[in-house]
């Protein structure tokens, strides 16, 4: 009987953890606005760059899933050497907005994800890293 009770508690904990909603704020960064500006095409992400920069150290060490939940699906998911990848988020409107799939030199931020799925580096550049 105690095993069944333990199993029931375990299922309850699992179901409660799955119901947790994604936060709208990460430190100073307004995540709702960030996620709402897919590709940076509306100019909202560009205004959020100072708040994003303030939270860079807090993003490092987060898992791939957590980064995706916080910032939304990346605009580009780029595979790198040694099972690493980059999550790339555009910060401003560019050719990628009007012609999806076209190379864009718009400002972007890249989050390097290690082979074990942790954010290790955050860089800013024009286009892709």
Buried (B, 14 or more C-beta within 10 A) or exposed (E): EEEEEEEEEEEEEEEEEEEEEEEEEBEEBBBEBBBEBBBBBBEBBBEBBEBBBEBBEBBBEBEBEBBBBBBBEBBBEBEEEEEBBBBBBBBBBBBBBEEEEEEBEBBBBBBBBBEEBBBEBBEBEEBBB
